[in-house]
Amino acid sequence: MEKEVDDLKSAIQFVKSRGYQTIGLYGHSLGSLICLKSYTSDIKTMVLSGALTNAMKYDWEQYFMKEQMKELKEKGYITIQRTGTWRHTIVVDKQMLRDFEDIRQPELLQRVTCPVLIIHGNNKKDEEELLLLERSQRGMQYLSKDSRLKVIDGATHSFLEHLEILKDLFTRWYVNHMS
């Protein structure tokens, strides 16, 4: 995860070097955590959907095949092969999986002083999203008073059935907070 944080910080420095001074971030799921960890005072606002704002304990055997779990135990990482995408191989190291359990919400959120819009779904069949929503609700106390939590009724973690609502929420947020 720290590699991804470094990548985002580098991207932020790049756009600053090009003269951009108004910077907003968007992150979904793991990307939301990367945005929060990458925060600097240069960031004017953030929109985070399916946000990961506190520790989550996952049973990784539900997400990965037996062979992948064996590879994780033996080599310290999992290799995921994909077809039809620009990136054919994804490597997930053991530390990244541990990082989900090591999030300390007060420390993570208190250092973010810009307004943050957090968007979650509340689909009763999506236990993961409901747990993420619960954590974000508890975490709002640590964010700026201008931050907001919005819930899209019936949306799952992917928001696939509610993309227009999601797009409308973050567009209005950016218009109000980036000008």
Number of C-alpha atoms within 10 A of each C-alpha: 19 13 10 15 18 14 14 19 17 13 12 21 13 12 13 14 10 8 8 11 13 14 15 18 20 18 19 19 18 17 21 22 21 23 24 23 21 20 23 15 11 14 20 20 24 26 25 25 26 26 25 27 29 23 16 17 11 13 8 11 10 8 10 14 12 11 11 17 17 14 14 17 12 10 11 13 19 21 14 12 10 11 8 6 7 7 9 10 12 11 10 15 15 14 12 14 15 15 14 19 13 13 16 12 18 16 12 18 20 14 16 22 19 21 19 26 22 26 23 29 24 21 17 13 11 15 13 17 23 19 15 22 26 15 18 21 16 13 17 20 13 17 20 16 12 11 18 16 16 15 14 16 12 15 23 22 22 16 19 10 11 15 12 10 13 20 11 10 16 19 13 10 18 18 9 10 17 13 7
